[in-house]
Amino acid sequence: MYNWNIDDLKKLLSKYRKKAISTIDENLRAEYECTINNILEIIDSYNEMVNQPCNHRNSIIIPNAHVDVIRDDINKHRLYFPYFSLIKKFRDDMDGTAIELQDNLQRINTSQAKIVTVTTDFYHQFKGPFQESYDTLAASFGNRLYFRKPNRNELYGGNTYSVYGTNEVFIETIKANTVHDYISLIHESSHGITCKLNQDIMWDWGKYCLIEVDSLFFEMIGTEYVSRINNVLEDGIKTKIATFKDHLYSADIICSKLEMYSKLSTKDLKSKRTVAQFYKKEIGYDKTLTFDAMYSRIQEYMHYVISYLIAIELYIIFINDQNRALDLLYKIVMLKDLSNEGYLLKVRELGIEPGKNVQEYYRLLLNEENGVKYGKKFQHR
């Protein structure tokens, strides 16, 4: 029922190749070349998606090389410097918090049509630009949406592919017959919505740390919505608590890296043994945490953690004033052409301090968890 029409991508490719050939404007030709290369990458991604279940069984995940991680982290340190204090505060505010994860999510009967219908009903709650842009996006789901089977140990996820220089959007999402199927499409649809509203949003590297704000915000309220619709309230709570733990984990990894870079010399940083010993002895990491810290990059975590902290603030506002929260989100989505620091300043000018209410949000999660355990209907308002 839903699949990518690969011919549409090939037609786009042909269109922009002709544009690149016919123009005499060198700058415009360079833009067309970026679009061409991006379309080729999307086509490759689709081919990998289609063949991935077969190839995955024999594939080996190769981590980032240690020296590449160090080099990239140091290069990005100055770029993301304005955001590090927010991440440290998040980690420190939740210091000593032990978050236990529950059993796996229960399997529920899902269909592609039902997932889309529930996602549509969810976005139709919000009158205005988000609903209007969703309807534009969903109108092309028949040949722009692909439901992929999960690989081994893969429970949820997805990707949104925005074609450079256009408002064309292609979405891939995993269908594993859990409540995550709905949450994933809500998340990826949000990216599609923002690409329709601001077609350069995925390519605005100064806005990198804010790129997940909309999707994580809609994911928060979407998780509540779909778990209620499917009568799996406990799974919804588990999901939100697991998400909180994941982002706190990411914040801790970033903080451990920053501490290491401030204490070890350039020579020491080149030694894998010295770095591993630092994480184990100075930070107190076990083998798994040490591996994650050594072979992942700060950039892999930054946009998720910062966006999550902003999404929490929008969620707290949403509880009491839905229209104000959506208006603030729209303003954030439409920001463009600023520096990394400039985007943070604009968010603060809107009256949002990332991470300010993180403890309050976690308290709400615990209250909601207790409410479900004891059969109570937890109400935000």
C-alpha positions as CSV (number, residue, x, y, z in Angstrom):
1,M,0.0,0.0,0.0
2,Y,2.8,2.4,0.9
3,N,6.2,2.5,-0.9
4,W,8.6,4.9,-2.5
5,N,8.1,5.4,-6.2
6,I,11.7,5.2,-7.2
7,D,10.8,6.6,-10.7
8,D,9.9,9.9,-9.0
9,L,13.4,10.1,-7.7
10,K,14.8,9.3,-11.1
11,K,12.6,11.9,-12.8
12,L,13.9,14.5,-10.2
13,L,17.4,13.4,-11.0
14,S,16.9,13.9,-14.7
15,K,15.3,17.3,-14.1
16,Y,18.2,18.6,-12.1
17,R,20.8,17.2,-14.4
18,K,19.2,19.1,-17.2
19,K,19.1,22.2,-15.1
20,A,22.8,21.8,-14.2
21,I,23.7,21.5,-17.9
22,S,21.6,24.4,-19.2
23,T,22.5,27.1,-16.6
24,I,25.4,29.5,-17.1
25,D,25.3,30.6,-13.5
26,E,28.2,28.8,-11.7
27,N,26.6,29.3,-8.2
28,L,23.3,27.9,-9.5
29,R,25.0,25.0,-11.1
30,A,26.7,24.2,-7.8
31,E,23.3,24.1,-6.1
32,Y,21.9,21.8,-8.7
33,E,24.9,19.5,-8.3
34,C,24.2,19.4,-4.5
35,T,20.6,18.3,-5.4
36,I,21.8,15.7,-7.8
37,N,24.2,14.2,-5.4
38,N,21.6,14.2,-2.7
39,I,19.1,12.4,-4.9
40,L,21.7,9.7,-5.7
41,E,22.3,9.2,-2.0
42,I,18.6,8.8,-1.3
43,I,18.3,6.2,-4.1
44,D,21.3,4.3,-2.6
45,S,19.6,4.5,0.8
46,Y,16.4,3.1,-0.6
47,N,18.3,0.2,-2.2
48,E,20.0,-0.5,1.1
49,M,16.6,-0.4,2.9
50,V,15.1,-2.9,0.5
51,N,18.1,-5.3,0.8
52,Q,19.1,-4.7,4.4
53,P,17.3,-7.6,6.1
54,C,19.3,-10.1,3.9
55,N,22.7,-8.3,4.3
56,H,22.4,-7.6,8.0
57,R,22.9,-11.1,9.2
58,N,26.4,-11.2,7.9
59,S,27.3,-7.6,8.5
60,I,29.8,-6.4,11.1
61,I,29.4,-3.0,12.7
62,I,32.7,-1.2,12.5
63,P,33.0,1.6,15.2
64,N,34.6,5.0,14.5
65,A,38.3,4.9,14.6
66,H,39.7,6.3,17.9
67,V,41.8,8.9,16.3
68,D,38.9,10.1,14.1
69,V,36.7,10.4,17.1
70,I,39.2,12.6,18.9
71,R,39.9,14.8,15.9
72,D,36.2,15.3,15.2
73,D,35.3,16.0,18.9
74,I,38.1,18.6,19.2
75,N,37.0,20.3,15.9
76,K,33.4,20.4,17.1
77,H,34.2,21.6,20.6
78,R,34.3,25.2,19.7
79,L,31.3,25.0,17.5
80,Y,29.0,23.6,20.2
81,F,30.6,25.3,23.2
82,P,27.5,27.5,24.0
83,Y,25.5,24.4,24.5
84,F,27.8,22.4,26.8
85,S,26.6,24.2,30.0
86,L,23.1,23.1,29.3
87,I,24.2,19.5,29.0
88,K,26.2,19.6,32.2
89,K,23.3,21.1,34.1
90,F,21.0,18.3,32.8
91,R,23.5,15.7,33.9
92,D,24.1,17.4,37.3
93,D,20.3,18.0,38.0
94,M,19.7,14.3,37.6
95,D,22.8,13.1,39.4
96,G,22.2,10.0,41.4
97,T,18.9,9.2,39.7
98,A,18.6,5.5,39.0
99,I,16.2,4.9,36.2
100,E,15.1,1.3,35.9
101,L,13.7,0.0,32.6
102,Q,10.8,-2.4,32.6
103,D,10.0,-5.5,30.4
104,N,9.8,-5.3,26.6
105,L,6.8,-3.7,25.0
106,Q,3.9,-6.0,24.3
107,R,3.1,-6.9,20.7
108,I,0.0,-5.4,19.2
109,N,-1.7,-5.9,15.9
110,T,-0.9,-3.1,13.5
111,S,-1.4,-2.4,9.9
112,Q,0.2,0.2,7.6
113,A,-3.3,1.8,7.1
114,K,-4.0,2.0,10.8
115,I,-0.7,3.5,11.6
116,V,-1.3,6.2,9.0
117,T,-4.9,6.8,10.2
118,V,-3.9,7.2,13.8
119,T,-1.0,9.5,12.8
120,T,-3.4,11.6,10.8
121,D,-5.9,11.8,13.6
122,F,-3.1,12.9,15.9
123,Y,-2.0,15.8,13.8
124,H,-5.6,16.8,13.0
125,Q,-5.8,17.9,16.7
126,F,-3.7,20.9,16.0
127,K,-5.3,23.4,13.8
128,G,-3.0,25.7,11.8
129,P,0.3,25.3,10.0
130,F,1.3,21.9,11.5
131,Q,-2.0,20.2,10.5
132,E,-2.0,21.9,7.1
133,S,1.6,20.9,6.4
134,Y,0.9,17.3,7.6
135,D,-2.0,17.0,5.1
136,T,0.3,18.1,2.3
137,L,2.9,15.6,3.4
138,A,0.4,12.7,3.9
139,A,-1.1,13.3,0.5
140,S,2.1,11.8,-1.0
141,F,2.4,8.9,1.5
142,G,1.3,6.5,-1.2
143,N,4.7,6.9,-3.0
144,R,6.8,8.7,-0.4
145,L,6.4,6.4,2.7
146,Y,8.1,3.1,3.2
147,F,7.4,0.7,6.1
148,R,10.5,-1.4,6.7
149,K,10.8,-4.7,8.6
150,P,13.1,-4.5,11.6
151,N,16.5,-6.1,11.6
152,R,17.8,-8.2,14.4
153,N,17.5,-6.4,17.8
154,E,16.0,-3.4,16.1
155,L,12.7,-2.4,17.7
156,Y,11.9,1.0,16.2
157,G,13.2,3.9,14.2
158,G,13.1,5.6,10.9
159,N,14.5,8.3,8.7
160,T,13.3,11.4,6.8
161,Y,15.0,12.2,3.6
162,S,14.6,15.8,2.4
163,V,15.7,16.4,-1.2
164,Y,18.2,19.3,-1.2
165,G,16.8,22.6,-2.7
166,T,13.2,21.2,-2.9
167,N,10.3,20.5,-0.6
168,E,10.2,16.9,-1.7
169,V,10.3,14.5,1.3
170,F,10.6,10.7,1.5
171,I,10.0,8.8,4.8
172,E,11.2,5.4,6.0
173,T,9.9,3.9,9.2
174,I,10.1,0.5,11.0
175,K,7.1,-1.6,11.5
176,A,7.6,-4.1,14.4
177,N,4.1,-4.5,15.7
178,T,4.5,-2.5,18.9
179,V,3.3,1.0,20.0
180,H,6.6,2.3,18.6
181,D,5.3,1.8,15.1
182,Y,2.9,4.7,15.7
183,I,5.4,6.8,17.6
184,S,8.0,6.4,14.8
185,L,5.7,7.6,12.1
186,I,4.6,10.6,14.3
187,H,8.3,11.4,14.8
188,E,9.3,11.1,11.2
189,S,6.1,12.9,10.0
190,S,7.1,15.9,12.2
191,H,10.4,16.1,10.3
192,G,8.4,16.0,7.0
193,I,6.1,18.8,8.3
194,T,9.0,21.0,9.2
195,C,10.7,20.4,5.8
196,K,7.5,21.6,4.2
197,L,7.4,24.7,6.4
198,N,11.1,25.5,6.1
199,Q,12.6,23.5,3.2
200,D,16.2,24.3,4.2
201,I,15.9,23.1,7.8
202,M,17.7,19.8,7.2
203,W,20.6,21.6,5.5
204,D,21.0,24.5,8.0
205,W,24.1,23.3,9.9
206,G,24.0,26.2,12.3
207,K,20.6,24.9,13.5
208,Y,21.9,21.3,14.0
209,C,21.4,21.3,17.8
210,L,17.7,22.2,17.3
211,I,16.9,19.9,14.4
212,E,15.0,17.3,16.6
213,V,13.0,19.8,18.7
214,D,9.7,19.4,16.8
215,S,9.9,15.6,16.4
216,L,10.8,15.0,20.0
217,F,8.0,17.4,21.2
218,F,5.4,15.7,19.0
219,E,6.8,12.3,20.0
220,M,6.2,13.2,23.7
221,I,2.5,14.0,23.3
222,G,2.1,11.5,20.5
223,T,3.3,8.7,22.8
224,E,0.5,9.5,25.2
225,Y,-2.0,9.6,22.3
226,V,-1.2,6.3,20.6
227,S,-0.8,4.4,23.9
228,R,-4.2,5.5,24.9
229,I,-5.7,4.7,21.5
230,N,-4.2,1.2,21.6
231,N,-4.9,0.7,25.3
232,V,-1.3,0.1,26.2
233,L,-0.8,3.0,28.7
234,E,2.0,1.2,30.5
235,D,4.0,0.8,27.3
236,G,3.6,4.5,26.7
237,I,5.1,5.3,30.1
238,K,7.9,2.8,29.6
239,T,8.7,4.4,26.3
240,K,8.9,7.9,27.7
241,I,11.0,6.9,30.7
242,A,13.3,4.9,28.4
243,T,13.7,8.0,26.2
244,F,14.5,10.1,29.2
245,K,17.2,7.6,30.3
246,D,18.7,7.5,26.8
247,H,19.1,11.3,26.6
248,L,20.5,11.4,30.2
249,Y,23.0,8.7,29.1
250,S,24.0,10.7,26.1
251,A,24.5,13.8,28.3
252,D,26.7,11.9,30.6
253,I,28.8,10.6,27.7
254,I,29.3,14.1,26.4
255,C,30.3,15.4,29.9
256,S,32.8,12.6,30.3
257,K,34.4,13.5,27.0
258,L,34.6,17.2,27.9
259,E,36.3,16.2,31.2
260,M,38.7,14.0,29.4
261,Y,39.7,16.7,26.9
262,S,40.3,19.2,29.7
263,K,42.6,16.9,31.6
264,L,44.6,14.8,29.1
265,S,47.4,16.1,26.9
266,T,47.4,15.8,23.1
267,K,49.9,13.0,23.4
268,D,47.7,11.1,25.9
269,L,44.6,11.5,23.7
270,K,46.4,9.5,21.0
271,S,46.8,6.5,23.3
272,K,43.7,4.3,23.3
273,R,45.0,2.6,26.5
274,T,45.4,5.9,28.3
275,V,42.0,7.1,27.2
276,A,40.3,3.9,28.3
277,Q,42.0,4.0,31.6
278,F,40.8,7.6,32.1
279,Y,37.2,6.6,31.5
280,K,37.5,3.6,33.8
281,K,39.4,5.1,36.7
282,E,38.6,8.8,36.6
283,I,35.0,8.6,35.3
284,G,34.1,5.2,36.7
285,Y,32.8,3.7,33.5
286,D,32.5,0.0,33.0
287,K,33.6,-1.7,29.8
288,T,30.4,-0.9,27.8
289,L,30.3,2.7,28.8
290,T,34.0,3.1,28.0
291,F,33.5,1.6,24.6
292,D,30.6,3.9,23.8
293,A,32.5,7.0,25.0
294,M,35.7,6.1,23.0
295,Y,34.0,5.2,19.7
296,S,31.2,7.7,19.4
297,R,31.4,11.4,18.6
298,I,30.0,14.3,20.5
299,Q,28.1,15.3,17.4
300,E,26.2,12.0,17.4
301,Y,24.5,13.1,20.7
302,M,24.4,16.9,20.6
303,H,21.3,17.5,18.5
304,Y,19.2,14.9,20.4
305,V,20.1,16.1,23.9
306,I,19.7,19.8,23.2
307,S,16.5,19.3,21.2
308,Y,15.1,17.1,24.0
309,L,15.8,19.7,26.6
310,I,13.9,22.3,24.5
311,A,11.1,19.9,23.8
312,I,10.6,19.3,27.5
313,E,10.1,23.0,28.1
314,L,7.6,23.1,25.2
315,Y,5.8,20.1,26.7
316,I,5.6,21.8,30.2
317,I,4.0,24.9,28.5
318,F,1.7,22.6,26.4
319,I,0.2,21.1,29.6
320,N,-1.3,24.5,30.5
321,D,-1.5,26.3,27.1
322,Q,-1.5,24.2,24.0
323,N,-1.7,27.2,21.6
324,R,1.2,29.0,23.1
325,A,3.4,25.9,23.0
326,L,2.5,25.3,19.3
327,D,3.1,28.9,18.5
328,L,6.6,28.8,20.1
329,L,7.4,25.6,18.3
330,Y,6.4,27.2,15.0
331,K,8.6,30.2,15.6
332,I,11.6,27.8,16.4
333,V,10.9,25.8,13.2
334,M,10.9,29.0,11.1
335,L,14.1,30.4,12.4
336,K,16.9,30.4,9.8
337,D,20.3,31.7,8.8
338,L,21.7,32.1,12.3
339,S,24.9,30.7,13.9
340,N,24.9,27.9,16.5
341,E,25.0,30.5,19.3
342,G,22.5,32.7,17.5
343,Y,19.8,30.0,17.5
344,L,20.3,29.4,21.2
345,L,19.9,33.2,21.9
346,K,16.7,33.3,19.8
347,V,15.3,30.3,21.8
348,R,16.0,32.2,25.0
349,E,14.4,35.4,23.6
350,L,11.3,33.3,23.2
351,G,11.3,32.7,26.9
352,I,12.6,29.1,26.8
353,E,15.5,28.1,28.9
354,P,16.5,24.5,27.8
355,G,16.5,22.1,30.7
356,K,15.0,24.5,33.3
357,N,12.1,22.1,34.0
358,V,13.8,18.8,33.5
359,Q,13.3,17.7,37.1
360,E,9.6,18.7,36.9
361,Y,9.2,16.7,33.7
362,Y,10.8,13.6,35.3
363,R,8.5,14.0,38.3
364,L,5.5,14.0,35.9
365,L,6.7,10.8,34.3
366,L,7.0,9.1,37.7
367,N,3.6,10.3,38.8
368,E,2.2,9.0,35.5
369,E,3.9,5.7,36.0
370,N,2.4,5.4,39.5
371,G,-1.0,6.3,38.2
372,V,-0.9,3.5,35.6
373,K,0.3,1.0,38.2
374,Y,-2.5,1.8,40.5
375,G,-5.2,2.0,37.8
376,K,-5.5,5.8,38.1
377,K,-6.1,8.1,35.1
378,F,-3.3,10.6,35.3
379,Q,-4.4,14.1,34.2
380,H,-2.0,16.9,33.4
381,R,-4.6,19.6,33.7
